Amino acid sequence: MKKLVFLLFSAFLLSSCSHTILNLSTAKREVANYYENGEYDREMNEIINSTINKLEGMKFSPNSAAVFDIDETVLNNYPEIKRVGFGSVDKMWDEWTLSAKAKAIPQTKKLYDYLVKRGVKIFFITGRDQRFYEATIKNLKEEGFNRIDTLICRKPGDFKSASQYKAFHRKELVNMGADIIINVGDQWSDSEGGNSGLVVKLPDYLYLID
């Protein structure tokens, strides 16, 4: 089970020359305003359009591959996270994941479609448990992510940190011949540890994964 540590936009904000702790209700409103009033979409559009521009100047090979995280990278869990009050309840999160109802993030889908059109292999590495494998495949395909060359979920007994876990599997893919040209995720731990290619860090003010 991936460990979620919810930010609620920020535990501390700089006020004048001192740090002031936000009231929890205020923090929740700040998060909701960011996601619902256009700022999130603006930031996402800027990042994805800039990324595609960078890729236009790159040469791809038959072994070129892209690595995507899933939650808050290609699939949007914000409505569910907001529904539970920006908290984390394992049972409710499991039920949500098994429902396979998360919607695609359109900006990342645009990047995905661009890469598929260019013939790039698509690898998904997620911190979701292996027991969510089938539900994840279903959710991805229902949202138009039909090219899935590999989906890697966390196996039982794998207690690596998120960065170690993802770096381990990227190295495995490279050892099998993949040329990872781009790595897309909402956490810095999605790309740490090498074999990442062009790192694309997407905004996420809902949680941190170390």
C-alpha positions as CSV (number, residue, x, y, z in Angstrom):
1,M,0.0,0.0,0.0
2,K,1.5,3.3,-1.0
3,K,1.9,5.7,1.9
4,L,0.0,9.0,1.4
5,V,1.0,12.1,3.3
6,F,-1.5,14.8,2.5
7,L,-0.2,18.4,2.1
8,L,-3.3,20.5,2.0
9,F,-1.5,22.9,-0.2
10,S,1.2,23.6,2.4
11,A,1.6,23.0,6.1
12,F,3.5,26.3,6.4
13,L,3.3,29.5,4.3
14,L,5.7,32.4,4.6
15,S,4.0,35.4,6.1
16,S,6.1,38.6,6.4
17,C,9.3,37.3,8.1
18,S,7.9,34.3,9.9
19,H,6.2,31.0,9.1
20,T,2.4,31.0,9.9
21,I,0.5,27.7,10.1
22,L,-2.7,27.8,8.0
23,N,-6.0,27.0,9.5
24,L,-7.0,23.6,8.1
25,S,-10.2,24.9,6.5
26,T,-8.3,27.6,4.8
27,A,-5.7,25.2,3.5
28,K,-8.5,23.0,2.1
29,R,-10.0,26.0,0.3
30,E,-6.6,26.9,-1.2
31,V,-6.3,23.4,-2.6
32,A,-9.8,23.4,-4.0
33,N,-9.3,26.8,-5.6
34,Y,-6.0,25.7,-7.2
35,Y,-7.6,22.6,-8.7
36,E,-11.0,24.0,-9.6
37,N,-10.4,27.6,-10.7
38,G,-8.0,27.0,-13.6
39,E,-4.6,27.2,-12.1
40,Y,-3.9,23.5,-12.2
41,D,-5.0,23.2,-15.8
42,R,-2.9,26.3,-16.7
43,E,0.2,24.8,-15.1
44,M,-0.4,21.4,-16.6
45,N,-0.9,22.9,-20.1
46,E,2.4,24.8,-19.8
47,I,4.4,21.8,-18.7
48,I,3.0,19.4,-21.3
49,N,3.2,21.8,-24.2
50,S,6.8,22.6,-23.2
51,T,7.6,18.9,-23.0
52,I,6.2,18.2,-26.5
53,N,8.3,21.0,-27.9
54,K,11.4,19.5,-26.4
55,L,10.5,16.0,-27.8
56,E,10.1,17.5,-31.3
57,G,13.9,18.0,-31.4
58,M,14.7,14.4,-30.3
59,K,15.5,11.4,-32.4
60,F,13.6,8.2,-31.4
61,S,14.8,4.7,-31.9
62,P,12.8,1.4,-32.0
63,N,13.7,0.9,-28.4
64,S,12.7,4.4,-27.2
65,A,10.4,4.2,-24.2
66,A,8.4,6.4,-21.9
67,V,7.8,5.7,-18.3
68,F,4.6,7.1,-16.7
69,D,3.4,7.0,-13.1
70,I,-0.4,6.6,-12.8
71,D,-2.1,8.4,-9.9
72,E,-2.2,12.2,-10.4
73,T,-0.1,11.6,-13.5
74,V,-2.4,9.9,-16.0
75,L,-5.4,9.3,-13.8
76,N,-7.1,12.0,-11.7
77,N,-8.1,11.1,-8.1
78,Y,-8.9,14.6,-7.0
79,P,-12.7,14.2,-6.9
80,E,-12.4,11.2,-4.6
81,I,-9.7,12.8,-2.4
82,K,-11.9,15.9,-2.0
83,R,-14.9,13.7,-1.2
84,V,-13.1,12.2,1.8
85,G,-12.1,15.6,3.1
86,F,-8.5,15.6,1.7
87,G,-7.7,12.7,4.0
88,S,-6.5,9.2,3.5
89,V,-8.6,6.1,4.5
90,D,-7.1,2.9,3.3
91,K,-10.3,1.0,2.9
92,M,-12.0,3.8,1.0
93,W,-8.9,4.3,-1.2
94,D,-8.8,0.6,-2.0
95,E,-12.5,0.6,-3.0
96,W,-12.0,3.7,-5.2
97,T,-9.0,2.1,-7.0
98,L,-10.9,-1.2,-7.5
99,S,-13.9,0.8,-9.0
100,A,-11.6,1.8,-11.9
101,K,-13.5,5.1,-12.2
102,A,-10.7,7.6,-12.2
103,K,-10.7,9.9,-15.2
104,A,-7.8,10.6,-17.5
105,I,-5.8,13.8,-17.0
106,P,-6.3,15.3,-20.5
107,Q,-2.9,17.1,-20.6
108,T,-1.0,13.9,-19.9
109,K,-3.2,12.0,-22.3
110,K,-2.1,14.5,-25.0
111,L,1.6,13.7,-24.2
112,Y,0.8,10.0,-24.2
113,D,-0.9,10.2,-27.6
114,Y,2.0,12.1,-29.0
115,L,4.5,9.4,-27.8
116,V,2.3,6.6,-29.1
117,K,2.0,8.2,-32.5
118,R,5.8,8.5,-32.6
119,G,6.1,4.8,-31.9
120,V,7.5,5.1,-28.4
121,K,7.0,2.1,-26.0
122,I,4.8,2.9,-23.0
123,F,5.8,1.6,-19.6
124,F,3.7,2.3,-16.5
125,I,5.4,2.0,-13.1
126,T,3.0,2.5,-10.2
127,G,3.1,2.2,-6.4
128,R,-0.3,0.6,-6.5
129,D,-0.3,-2.9,-5.0
130,Q,-0.3,-5.9,-7.4
131,R,-3.8,-6.8,-6.3
132,F,-5.0,-3.7,-8.2
133,Y,-3.3,-4.8,-11.5
134,E,-6.5,-5.8,-13.3
135,A,-8.5,-2.8,-12.1
136,T,-5.7,-0.5,-13.2
137,I,-5.5,-2.0,-16.7
138,K,-9.3,-1.7,-17.0
139,N,-9.2,2.0,-15.8
140,L,-6.4,2.9,-18.2
141,K,-8.0,1.3,-21.2
142,E,-11.4,2.8,-20.5
143,E,-9.8,6.2,-20.4
144,G,-8.0,5.6,-23.8
145,F,-4.6,4.4,-22.7
146,N,-4.7,1.4,-24.9
147,R,-1.0,1.1,-25.6
148,I,0.4,-0.5,-22.5
149,D,3.7,-2.3,-23.2
150,T,4.3,-2.9,-19.5
151,L,2.4,-2.2,-16.2
152,I,4.5,-2.7,-13.1
153,C,2.7,-2.8,-9.7
154,R,4.3,-3.2,-6.3
155,K,4.5,-6.9,-5.3
156,P,3.7,-8.2,-1.8
157,G,6.8,-8.0,0.4
158,D,8.4,-5.2,-1.6
159,F,9.2,-2.6,1.1
160,K,11.6,-0.4,-0.9
161,S,11.0,3.4,-0.7
162,A,9.1,4.8,-3.7
163,S,12.3,6.2,-5.3
164,Q,14.2,3.0,-4.8
165,Y,11.3,0.9,-6.1
166,K,10.9,2.9,-9.3
167,A,14.6,3.2,-9.9
168,F,15.0,-0.5,-9.6
169,H,12.3,-1.2,-12.2
170,R,13.6,1.4,-14.6
171,K,17.0,-0.2,-14.4
172,E,15.4,-3.6,-15.1
173,L,13.7,-2.2,-18.2
174,V,17.0,-0.7,-19.4
175,N,18.8,-4.0,-18.9
176,M,16.1,-5.6,-21.1
177,G,17.0,-3.1,-23.9
178,A,14.7,-0.2,-23.3
179,D,16.0,3.3,-24.0
180,I,14.0,5.5,-21.6
181,I,13.8,8.9,-23.1
182,I,11.2,10.4,-20.8
183,N,9.9,9.8,-17.3
184,V,6.6,11.5,-16.2
185,G,5.3,11.7,-12.7
186,D,3.8,13.9,-10.0
187,Q,6.4,13.1,-7.3
188,W,10.1,13.7,-7.4
189,S,10.5,10.1,-6.2
190,D,9.1,9.0,-9.6
191,S,12.3,10.0,-11.3
192,E,15.1,9.8,-8.7
193,G,17.8,7.1,-9.1
194,G,18.8,7.4,-12.8
195,N,17.6,5.9,-16.1
196,S,14.9,8.6,-16.3
197,G,15.7,10.5,-19.5
198,L,13.8,13.8,-19.7
199,V,12.2,14.3,-16.3
200,V,8.7,15.7,-16.4
201,K,7.5,16.7,-12.9
202,L,3.7,17.4,-12.7
203,P,2.1,19.5,-10.0
204,D,0.6,17.7,-7.0
205,Y,-0.6,19.6,-3.9
206,L,-2.6,16.6,-2.5
207,Y,0.1,14.3,-1.1
208,L,3.8,13.5,-1.0
209,I,5.4,10.1,-1.6
210,D,9.0,9.7,-0.4
